[in-house]
Structures are given as C-alpha cells and as structure tokens.
Amino acid sequence: MSQIRQSSDVLDRGKIKSPTESGPLVQGPAESAAAAGNRRSANEGSIESVESPVEQFVAPAAIERALSIYQQLRQHDRSVVTQARKILTHRIFAMVDQGECDEHRLTLGGLTHLESIERDHGIKSASDSQNKKQR
C-alpha cells in the first residue's frame, strides 16, 4: 500500500524516481510485457512496436477461443481452419485497434465476421479445388 502512495506522490511532484530509489516493484505479466515492448532491437537499432497487454494476451486468447468454437460447430478441412484463423486474426486485431478490450466481445465479433464471410463467399478448402481439377 505504501508503494502505491509513494508512486502517486512521485507523479504528483512531476519527478520520476529510478527503480533503486523507489524500492523493488513486483511486476505482473502486463507490466513486464509492456517493458519488453520498449526494448531496442539489437539487429535493427530501432524501437520495436509497443504492444499493449490486450494485443499480447487478450486478442490471441480471443482468436483461439473463436477458432475452437468454429471447429466445434462443424468439422472442417485443415486448410479451411487455417484460412479461418487468418480471418479471425485480422478481424480481432482490427477490433482491438478500434478500442475493444473485452475478450468475449472480441470472440463474438470474430465469429460473427467469420460467419458473414462463409455466408457471402464461403471458405474454400484445398481439397475442393483439387476435386474440381480432377473433373
């Protein structure tokens, strides 16, 4: 509790203390992930893109959950599942860019988008295209 008060006092004064001055802080996965995103790339010499905890943890979990639900609804060819993963990834990260942070809304939005694509265009499997060539 004193650590929280001390941090707010530091911010109020407009001075940021170094970690050794303010004492040890315990970082959770979100804080350590944000710190890791700020590191410089040794190979390129540029700052890597800073990913938020939503981009690192919530969005991938929403993608996996949506893909799992998609596979449970109906059996699909591996190529269809790969295409569905790409579609879900693109849609869910677009929703994150628009400010959505809730995993359940991201999952539902991804599945809804995937359903609309299947309804309007269909997702073709690799075996479908091979069957057409053989005819």
Secondary structure, DSSP 8 states (H G I E B T S, - for coil): -HHHHHHHHHHHHT----HHHH------HHHHHHHHHTSB-TTT-SB-----HIIIIIHHHHHHHHHHHHHHHS---HHHHHHHHHHHHHHHHHHHHTT---HHHHHHHHHHHHHHHHHHT----HHHHHHHHH-
